[in-house]
Amino acid sequence: MSMSKISRFTSEAVPVAKNAVGERGEVAAPEEGSGFADYAVVSLHCLRVYLKKSYRESLDLLSEMPKILGRSGLRRPISRNTRR
């Protein structure tokens, strides 16, 4: 499955998850370590189901993304306007 499909799915799932749990202006992963926002947990669950992976496999995949971007010299996602 391509990363663009995963990104597109996530872009659609997050607003639905926020709506489902009630938008409270929460930060997805607060620095003080008080746990993930409800919408982040729901979004991750949706992504896990979409990918047909376990929670561990889903988190492993997501944790590798910054490393892949760094190794490729891409510190931030490429916008659609810069793709050729």
NORWORA-V766915 format. One record per residue. N is the residue number from 0. RES is the residue in one letter. PSI is psi as a letter, one per 20 degrees, with the letter a starting at -180 (* if undefined). D_FIRST is the distance of its C-alpha to the first C-alpha in Angstrom with 1 decimal. Layout:
# NORWORA-V766915
n: <N;N>
res: <RES;RES>
psi: <PSI;PSI>
d_first: <D_FIRST;D_FIRST>
This chain:
# NORWORA-V766915
n: <0;1;2;3;4;5;6;7;8;9;10;11;12;13;14;15;16;17;18;19;20;21;22;23;24;25;26;27;28;29;30;31;32;33;34;35;36;37;38;39;40;41;42;43;44;45;46;47;48;49;50;51;52;53;54;55;56;57;58;59;60;61;62;63;64;65;66;67;68;69;70;71;72;73;74;75;76;77;78;79;80;81;82;83>
res: <M;S;M;S;K;I;S;R;F;T;S;E;A;V;P;V;A;K;N;A;V;G;E;R;G;E;V;A;A;P;E;E;G;S;G;F;A;D;Y;A;V;V;S;L;H;C;L;R;V;Y;L;K;K;S;Y;R;E;S;L;D;L;L;S;E;M;P;K;I;L;G;R;S;G;L;R;R;P;I;S;R;N;T;R;R>
psi: <p;q;h;h;g;g;g;g;g;g;h;h;h;g;h;g;g;g;h;h;i;o;o;j;k;q;p;g;n;q;h;j;k;j;r;q;q;g;h;h;g;g;g;g;g;g;g;g;g;g;i;l;r;r;g;g;h;g;h;g;g;h;h;i;g;h;g;g;g;g;h;i;j;o;i;q;q;p;r;h;h;i;q;*>
d_first: <0.0;3.8;6.6;8.5;6.8;7.5;10.7;11.7;11.4;13.4;15.8;16.6;16.8;19.1;21.9;21.8;22.1;24.9;26.6;26.4;28.0;30.2;29.9;32.1;31.2;29.8;28.1;24.7;25.8;29.6;31.1;33.9;31.6;32.4;28.9;25.9;26.7;26.2;23.6;21.5;21.7;20.9;17.9;16.6;17.3;15.4;12.3;12.9;13.4;10.3;8.1;10.9;12.0;15.6;17.0;17.6;14.1;12.8;15.8;15.3;11.9;13.6;16.8;15.3;14.3;18.1;18.7;16.1;17.5;21.0;20.7;19.4;22.3;20.3;22.0;20.6;17.6;18.2;19.6;18.9;22.4;22.0;19.1;20.4>
